[in-house]
Amino acid sequence: MIALDEDALICDLAETYQIYDYKQLPALRVAVFAYGLRDDSRIKMKANGQTVTLDTLLLAGISDRLSTLIWFQTSDGQKGKNRPTMLTSLLTNNKTENKDDVLVFDSGEDFAKVRNQLIVGGE
């Protein structure tokens, strides 16, 4: 963890355990303290490649679903254009958001046909 980001580890140890100079402690004790840090600590998030906490990501996902549901009710949503930007994609730096994954049907029969085709023949 020291090699990954020593400053983040120092901040986390100071915040959690009030350890301001970890070099005065035995290495095994520092390792135990580092292991005991919470999952949303700076160093653990960096080690896991996370940019935001799980709570933030879940809230963004809820917001994305809500904005998509509202968008479906608009005229743009019924035509499949001007889809809202997904917050989860922005927070996770996922630039490959696919805007073509929305199908719009004119009737229930059209939906049933496509659904049956997917069930019987796959994609």
Secondary structure as GFF3:
##gff-version 3
##sequence-region A 1 123
A	DSSP	alpha_helix	2	17	.	.	.	ID=ss1
A	DSSP	three_ten_helix	22	24	.	.	.	ID=ss2
A	DSSP	alpha_helix	27	35	.	.	.	ID=ss3
A	DSSP	alpha_helix	42	47	.	.	.	ID=ss4
A	DSSP	alpha_helix	54	72	.	.	.	ID=ss5
A	DSSP	alpha_helix	75	79	.	.	.	ID=ss6
A	DSSP	alpha_helix	87	91	.	.	.	ID=ss7
A	DSSP	alpha_helix	108	121	.	.	.	ID=ss8
###
